[in-house]
Amino acid sequence: MGVTRTLDPEKHILYTTITGQITVAEVRADMMRLTAVPGYTPDMPGIIDMRGATAGLTSDELRQIADTIKSNPKVVSGARRALLVSSDLMYGLYRMFAAYVSDGTIEYQVFRDKEKALAWVEEGRTRKNGH
């Protein structure tokens, strides 16, 4: 699993691109690396582009990742994260993940269109800041 990240400090948005086979162990390891990124905060909204990734996770593995996220507020807390996918399989899998992880303080939604994903993330950021 390859991961690249870009922080937009002006918009306060995290852009992540994931390629290759996604595994629970690699996702957990990457979450810990994320907390060390300079300028990153857990409430930072983001777009996770998984269009170049392979869907190999089971529903149980997706639940494990969701539980890890929810139990570690240093990773994600009070944020909207858009998951960008390209296939029906990925769309279905990550809609299930979004349901597992969303708890009122963390909000994930699955998209196929990058502009719609960005609009949703920015709308949440604007709403949170009271603008």
N, C-alpha and C positions, 0 to 999 in steps of 0.2 A: 504494500500500500504506500503510495507516494502522497505526500502532503506538502503543499506550498501555501503560504499565508501572506496577505498584505493588509496592513492597517491603514485606514484612511483617517488620519487624526482630525482633519477638518470636519468630516461628516460623522466621525466617531463610529465607523462601521468596519467590521472584520470580514475580509474576503478570504475564503479557504477553498482550495481546489484539491480534491482527492481523486487519485487514479489507481488503477489496479484492483486487486482482490482485497476487500475490506474484511478484517478479522476483529473479533472482540479484543484480543490482546493488544493489537496495534492501535485500536481506537482508545483503549484505556491509557496506553503509553503516550499517545499523542495528546490526550487531555492534560496529562501532567506537564508535558512540554509547553502547552498553551499557556498555563499559568505563569510561566517564566518569560513570556514574550514582553519586551519593553513596551509600555503604553497600553497593554491589554488590561481591561477590567471585566469582571464577570457579567456586568449589566450591558456590555457592548453588543448591540445587535449585529447580525451577520448573515452572510450568504455562503452556503456550503455547496459548491458546485461539484456534483458527483456524476456528471455526464460521462466522464471517462473512467468510472469505477465499475467493478463487477459486483453484482448482487449475489452474495453467497451466504448471507446470514439467515438463520432460522428465526421464527417468531420468538423463541426463547432467548436467543442471543440478542435480538433487538431489545427485549425486555431487560436483559442484563445491562446493556449499555444505558438504557433509560434510567435504571435504578442507580447506576454509577453516577450519572449526571445529577440526578435529584439529590443524591447523598453527598455531593461535593460542591458546595456553593462557591468555592474559589474558581470553579470551571465556568459555570453558567448560573446566573441568578438575576431574575428580573429582566430577561432579555427575549427578544424575538429573533429566531433564526429561521431563515428560509432554506429549504433543501431543494436544490435544482437537479432534476433527473431527466433522462431522455427516453426511458422505456416504460411500458405498461407494468412490467414486473417490478421495477424499481419504484414506480409511483405507488403501487399497492403496498409494497413492503414498508416504505417510509411513511405512508399515511398511517399504518399500524404503529410504527415507531412514534410518530407525532402524538398519537392518542396515548401511548404509554408514558411519554415524558411530560406532556403538557399538564401542569398542575396549578395554573393560575399565576404563578410567578415566572414560569418558563413557558414559552410559546413557540412551537415549531409548526411550520406549514410546508407542504410539498408543492413545487411548481415545475412546469416544463418551460416556462418563458422567463428569461432573465429580467426583462423590464418589469414584468408583473411582480416578480420576487422582490426586486429592489423597491418598487413602489410600496409593497406591503411592509417591508422592513422600515423604510423611511416614515411611513404613516404611523407606525408604532413608536418610533423614536420621537416624532413630533408630538404625538398625543401624550407621551410620557413626560416630555418637557413642558407641556402646557401651552403649546403654540397652536 
